[in-house]
Amino acid sequence: MEIFLYILVGIASIIGFFMMGLDKSYARKKKWRIPERTFWVTALVGGAPGAWFGMIYFRHKTKHVLFQYGMPLLTIGWMLILLY
């Protein structure tokens, strides 16, 4: 069970990271965007660390207060779950 959680967080984080980059690219090109709900679902199932890193790396969604505080809090939550 423990290894499953590590794999889940790892894969979801990779997806979250690349979603941030893809959405940033779409924003620059004024194309269809990834819904914020999709980011939050990905973060809730374990992708918060990757999405948070993607926010910083791509400088995307950093002005949204919900993202500024929500992603770090979810990341801390997932790290506590993994450490427990």
FENLINZI-V337097 format. One record per helix or strand of 2 or more residues. SS is the DSSP state (alpha for helix, beta for strand). FROM is the first residue (numbers start at 1). TO is the last residue. If there is no record, write none. Layout:
# FENLINZI-V337097
SS|FROM|TO / SS|FROM|TO
This chain:
# FENLINZI-V337097
alpha|2|28 / alpha|36|58 / alpha|65|83
